[in-house]
Amino acid sequence: MLEKLFDLRGHGTTVKTEVIAGITTFLTMAYIAFVNPTILSDAGMDFGAVFVATCIAAAIGTLIMGLYANYPIALAPGMGLNAFFTYGVVLGMGHSWQVALGAVFLSGILFVILSILPVREWIINAIPKGLKMAISAGIGLFLGIIALKNAGIIVDHPATLVTIGDLTAWPAVLALLGFAIMVALDRLKVPGAVIIGILAVTAVGILIGVSEFKGIVDLPPDPSPTFLQLDLAGAFQIALLSVVFTFLFVDLFDTAGTLIGVAHRAGLLDSEGKLPRLRQALMANSSASVIGSALGTSTTTSYIESASGIKAGGRTGLTAVVVALLFLLTLFFAPLAGTVPAFATAPALLFVACLMTRGLAEIDWDDVTEYAPAVLTALSMPLTFSIAHGIGLGFIAYAAVKILTGRISDCSVAVLIIAAAFVLKFAYL
């Protein structure tokens, strides 16, 4: 049955190898089950319900990817998009989390439509590489400032906006310790470096009395506080168009980049460098976002951490199925998730921020019309505390400098339309 479903021999793999690869991938991304509820609870959402939604959305999305697309790629609520959901849409713009979930749902539906239509590759290829890399890096910097704030390492200041916090306080000390542990374990190629760091800091915090132990295993929490609580009517407001677009835009290009990058490492691209079954893979991702929003979590997307399982030998959807089953098992560890304090998840956010900021290295630093808009994009996200505003300023700057330097041919029609739309948004909305 497994051979028929996944073509194990054709991919040069075995059941044992796929299982080991699935466990490896899960360990590298299991931190999301602890971090995502922490972030979304800041938006006023029930921690336990979000924990359940996170695990189930990850399990369903990954299962679809494994069984429908037959790729060893796992999905879960995306880092950066969850921060935009909470700190941008809810706390920043003042919308309710129910409306924000509605926006995620609508972006997922649009993603499904784009996944079906043949224009999907044109849209993916229409955005300049520099802006794609800048958006990834900008989201990383955005996560970084949130991490440092949550740990108390940076605090607000009336004159300089931000300044250094009390580094002798236990939360700051433990957060820095956790970050060092994660970096060291990752350098030593230890699977699950992030989750090990989170649990280690949590354990130390309990031992010295700065955090409370709430247990390890129990029945899953009640999912009803967030289940089907999305407000679709509210999400249809004109003011939410840019929010829906941002969810869609970031998810689409992040997914495309992750799929291509991970598939390349696995040797799964065809002779022309294209990804076979791209439609199925994008459908898995888009449908997962729709399902996740109904369950009560922010956008679900493909995880670059899937590369760790591929490095361990994973080549088929069986790897993804193993990850999905492990996320379902995680449902019974809600007390442990509730035990993890903010200063233990902060280093995980900071570590992910470092990984995402590497995208700056792939920008063309010999062309000022490429790197200047990219830097503006990346800097604007943390400093305006908005991914959407950073994207908008980046597109406007890119189009403007290309037009003013007589290089409008570098701009695709999509870039010009997006830039014009953001000009109208900033001017009138």
C-alpha positions in Angstrom: 0.0 0.0 0.0 2.8 2.5 0.9 4.7 1.6 -2.3 1.5 2.3 -4.3 0.8 5.6 -2.5 4.3 7.1 -2.4 6.4 5.2 -5.0 9.1 4.6 -2.5 11.3 2.5 -4.8 11.0 5.0 -7.6 12.3 7.7 -5.2 15.1 5.5 -3.9 13.9 5.4 -0.3 12.5 3.0 2.3 9.8 3.2 5.0 12.4 3.3 7.7 14.2 6.3 6.1 10.9 8.1 5.6 9.9 7.6 9.2 13.3 8.9 10.5 13.0 11.9 8.1 9.5 12.7 9.4 10.6 12.6 13.0 13.6 14.9 12.1 11.4 17.4 10.4 8.9 17.4 13.3 11.6 18.0 15.8 12.9 21.0 13.9 9.5 22.7 13.7 7.7 21.5 16.8 8.4 24.8 18.4 5.5 26.3 16.5 3.0 24.4 18.8 4.4 26.5 21.7 5.2 29.8 19.9 2.1 30.3 17.8 -0.4 30.2 20.7 1.8 32.6 22.6 1.7 35.1 19.8 -2.0 34.8 18.9 -3.0 34.9 22.6 -1.6 38.5 22.6 -4.4 39.2 20.1 -6.9 38.1 22.8 -7.4 34.6 21.5 -7.7 31.6 23.8 -4.3 30.0 24.3 -5.6 26.4 24.5 -7.9 26.7 21.6 -5.1 28.2 19.4 -2.8 25.3 20.5 -5.4 22.8 19.2 -5.9 24.8 16.0 -2.2 25.0 15.5 -1.6 21.2 15.8 -4.7 20.3 13.8 -4.0 22.8 11.0 -0.4 21.6 10.8 -1.5 17.9 10.7 -4.2 18.4 8.1 -2.1 20.7 5.8 0.9 18.3 6.0 -1.3 15.3 5.4 -2.7 16.9 2.3 0.8 17.7 1.1 1.9 14.1 1.7 -1.0 12.3 0.3 -2.1 14.6 -2.6 1.2 16.1 -3.7 3.5 13.3 -2.5 6.2 15.7 -1.2 8.2 15.4 2.0 7.2 19.0 3.0 5.4 19.9 6.3 3.1 22.8 6.9 2.1 24.8 10.0 1.0 28.3 10.9 3.7 30.6 9.5 6.1 32.6 11.5 5.9 36.3 10.6 2.4 35.9 9.4 1.2 35.2 12.9 3.1 38.3 14.1 1.4 40.3 11.4 -1.9 38.9 12.4 -1.5 39.9 16.1 0.7 43.0 16.1 -0.2 44.4 12.7 -3.9 43.7 12.1 -5.3 43.3 15.6 -3.2 45.4 17.9 -1.9 47.8 15.2 -5.0 48.4 13.1 -7.5 47.8 15.8 -9.5 45.0 14.1 -10.8 42.1 16.1 -9.1 38.7 15.9 -12.4 37.3 14.4 -12.1 39.8 11.5 -8.4 38.9 11.1 -9.3 35.2 10.8 -11.9 36.2 8.2 -9.1 38.0 6.2 -6.9 34.8 6.5 -9.9 32.8 5.2 -10.4 35.1 2.2 -6.7 35.1 1.4 -6.8 31.3 1.5 -9.7 31.2 -0.9 -7.9 33.5 -3.3 -4.8 31.3 -3.0 -6.9 28.3 -3.9 -8.1 30.1 -7.0 -4.6 31.1 -8.0 -3.4 27.6 -7.5 -5.9 26.3 -10.0 -5.4 29.0 -12.6 -2.5 28.8 -15.1 -1.4 32.4 -14.1 0.1 31.2 -10.8 3.7 30.9 -12.2 3.4 34.2 -14.0 2.5 35.9 -10.7 5.2 34.1 -8.8 7.8 35.1 -11.4 6.6 38.7 -11.8 8.0 40.0 -8.5 11.7 40.9 -8.6 14.0 38.5 -6.6 15.4 41.4 -4.6 12.0 42.4 -3.2 11.1 38.7 -2.5 14.4 38.4 -0.5 13.8 41.8 1.2 10.3 40.7 2.3 11.7 37.5 3.9 14.4 39.4 5.6 12.1 42.2 6.7 9.8 39.7 8.3 12.8 38.3 10.1 13.7 41.7 11.5 10.1 42.2 12.5 10.2 38.9 14.4 13.6 39.9 15.9 12.3 43.1 17.4 9.2 41.3 18.8 11.6 38.7 20.4 13.8 41.3 22.0 10.8 43.1 23.3 9.2 40.0 24.7 12.4 39.1 26.5 12.7 42.6 28.0 16.1 43.1 26.2 14.7 46.2 24.5 12.1 48.6 26.0 10.4 51.8 24.8 12.0 55.2 25.4 10.3 58.6 25.0 13.3 60.2 23.3 14.9 57.4 21.3 11.8 55.2 20.7 13.7 52.1 22.0 16.6 51.4 24.3 18.2 48.5 26.2 16.3 46.9 29.0 17.4 45.4 32.3 19.8 42.7 31.2 20.2 41.5 34.8 16.5 40.5 35.0 15.9 36.7 34.8 13.7 36.9 31.6 16.4 38.7 29.7 19.2 36.4 31.0 17.3 33.2 30.3 16.2 34.4 26.8 19.9 35.1 25.9 20.8 31.7 27.3 18.2 30.0 25.2 19.3 31.8 22.1 22.9 30.7 22.7 21.8 27.1 23.2 19.8 27.1 20.0 22.6 28.5 17.9 25.2 26.1 19.4 23.0 23.1 18.9 22.1 24.1 15.3 25.9 24.5 14.6 26.5 21.1 16.0 23.7 19.8 13.7 21.5 18.5 16.6 17.9 17.8 15.4 15.3 19.9 17.3 17.7 22.6 18.4 14.9 25.2 18.8 12.5 23.0 20.8 15.4 21.8 23.0 16.3 25.4 23.7 12.7 26.3 24.6 12.4 23.3 26.9 15.8 23.9 28.5 15.0 27.6 29.3 11.5 26.6 30.6 13.0 24.0 32.9 15.6 26.5 34.3 12.8 29.1 34.8 10.8 26.6 36.8 13.8 25.6 38.9 14.6 29.2 39.9 11.0 30.0 40.5 10.3 32.6 37.7 7.8 30.5 35.8 5.1 28.0 36.8 4.9 24.3 36.0 1.5 23.4 34.7 2.0 19.8 33.8 3.0 17.8 30.7 0.3 15.5 29.4 -3.5 15.9 29.5 -6.5 15.7 27.2 -6.6 18.4 24.4 -8.1 21.7 25.4 -11.5 22.9 24.2 -11.2 24.2 20.6 -14.6 26.0 20.6 -13.3 29.5 21.6 -11.8 29.9 18.2 -13.4 27.2 16.1 -15.5 28.8 13.3 -15.3 32.2 15.0 -14.0 34.0 11.9 -15.9 37.2 10.9 -16.2 37.1 7.1 -18.6 40.1 6.9 -16.1 42.2 8.8 -13.2 41.0 6.5 -15.0 42.4 3.4 -14.4 46.0 4.5 -12.4 48.2 2.1 -9.8 48.8 4.9 -9.1 45.1 5.0 -8.2 44.7 1.3 -4.6 45.5 2.0 -4.6 43.0 4.9 -6.1 40.2 2.7 -3.6 41.1 0.0 -0.6 41.0 2.4 -1.7 37.6 3.8 -2.0 36.3 0.2 1.1 37.9 -1.1 3.5 36.7 1.7 2.0 33.2 1.8 2.1 32.8 -2.0 5.7 33.8 -2.4 7.0 32.3 0.8 5.4 29.0 -0.2 6.8 29.1 -3.8 10.3 29.9 -2.5 10.1 27.1 0.2 8.7 24.5 -2.3 11.4 25.3 -4.9 14.2 25.5 -2.4 13.3 22.3 -0.5 12.6 20.4 -3.7 16.0 21.4 -5.1 17.8 20.1 -2.1 15.9 16.8 -2.5 16.7 16.5 -6.2 12.9 16.6 -7.0 13.0 19.3 -9.7 12.6 18.2 -13.3 15.2 18.7 -16.1 14.0 22.3 -16.7 14.4 23.2 -13.0 10.6 23.2 -12.4 8.7 21.5 -9.7 6.4 18.7 -10.8 3.0 18.6 -9.3 3.3 22.4 -8.4 -0.5 22.7 -8.6 -1.0 20.0 -6.1 1.6 21.4 -3.7 0.1 24.9 -3.9 -3.4 23.5 -3.5 -2.2 21.7 -0.3 -0.9 25.0 1.0 -3.9 27.1 0.1 -6.4 24.7 1.4 -4.5 24.4 4.7 -4.8 28.2 5.1 -8.6 28.0 4.6 -8.9 25.1 7.1 -6.6 26.7 9.6 -8.6 30.0 9.7 -11.7 28.0 10.3 -10.0 26.2 13.2 -8.7 29.4 14.6 -5.2 30.1 13.6 -3.3 32.5 11.3 -2.0 31.5 7.8 -0.7 28.0 7.4 2.2 27.6 5.1 5.1 25.3 4.0 8.0 25.1 6.3 11.6 25.5 5.2 12.5 23.2 8.2 11.3 20.4 6.0 14.8 20.5 4.6 16.1 18.8 7.7 14.0 15.8 7.0 15.1 15.8 3.4 18.7 15.9 4.6 17.8 12.8 6.7 16.7 11.0 3.5 13.0 11.9 3.1 11.9 11.9 -0.5 8.2 11.2 -0.5 4.9 12.2 1.1 5.3 9.4 3.7 7.7 11.8 5.5 4.9 14.4 5.6 2.4 11.8 6.9 4.7 11.0 9.8 5.0 14.7 10.7 1.2 15.0 10.5 0.7 12.1 12.9 3.3 13.6 15.4 1.4 16.9 15.4 -1.8 15.0 16.3 0.1 13.4 19.1 1.2 16.8 20.3 -2.4 17.7 21.1 -2.0 15.8 24.4 0.9 18.1 25.5 -1.2 21.2 26.0 -0.1 21.6 29.7 3.5 21.6 28.6 2.7 24.3 26.0 1.0 26.4 28.8 4.1 26.0 31.0 6.4 27.6 28.4 6.9 31.3 29.3 7.3 34.2 26.9 11.0 34.5 27.7 11.5 30.9 26.5 9.7 31.4 23.2 11.5 34.8 22.6 14.9 33.1 21.7 13.0 30.9 19.2 11.6 34.0 17.5 15.1 35.5 17.5 16.6 32.4 16.0 14.0 32.2 13.3 14.6 35.9 12.7 18.3 35.2 12.0 17.4 32.4 9.6 15.0 34.7 7.6 17.3 37.7 7.5 19.8 35.6 5.5 17.8 36.6 2.5 19.6 39.9 2.4 22.7 38.1 1.1 20.9 37.2 -2.1 20.2 40.8 -3.1 22.2 42.4 -5.9 24.4 44.7 -4.0 26.0 46.1 -7.1 22.8 47.8 -8.3 21.5 50.6 -6.2 18.1 50.4 -7.8 17.8 46.9 -6.5 19.3 47.1 -3.0 18.0 50.5 -2.0 14.3 49.5 -2.3 15.1 46.1 -0.7 16.8 47.8 2.3 13.8 50.2 2.7 11.4 47.2 2.6 13.4 45.3 5.3 13.9 48.3 7.6 10.3 49.5 7.3 8.7 46.3 8.6 10.1 46.4 12.2 10.2 50.2 12.4 6.6 50.7 11.3 5.6 47.5 13.1 3.8 46.4 10.0 4.7 43.9 7.3 2.1 45.4 5.0 3.5 48.9 5.3 7.0 47.6 4.6 5.9 45.7 1.5 4.0 48.8 0.3 7.0 51.2 0.7 9.3 48.7 -0.9 7.1 48.4 -4.0 6.6 52.1 -4.4 10.4 52.7 -4.0 11.2 50.0 -6.5 8.9 51.3 -9.2 9.9 54.9 -8.6 13.7 54.4 -8.9 13.3 52.2 -11.9 11.1 54.8 -13.7 13.4 57.7 -12.7 16.5 55.9 -14.0 14.9 55.0 -17.3 14.7 51.3 -16.4 10.9 50.8 -16.3 11.4 47.7 -18.4 12.8 46.1 -15.2 9.3 46.4 -13.7 6.7 43.9 -14.5 3.1 44.9 -15.0 2.3 43.3 -11.6 4.9 45.4 -9.8 3.6 48.6 -11.3 0.0 47.7 -10.4 0.9 46.8 -6.8 3.0 50.0 -6.4 0.1 52.1 -7.7 -2.4 50.3 -5.4 -0.2 51.0 -2.3 0.1 54.7 -3.4 -3.7 54.9 -3.3 -3.8 53.1 0.0 -1.3 55.4 1.7 -3.0 58.5 0.2 -6.6 57.7 0.8 -7.1 54.8 3.3 
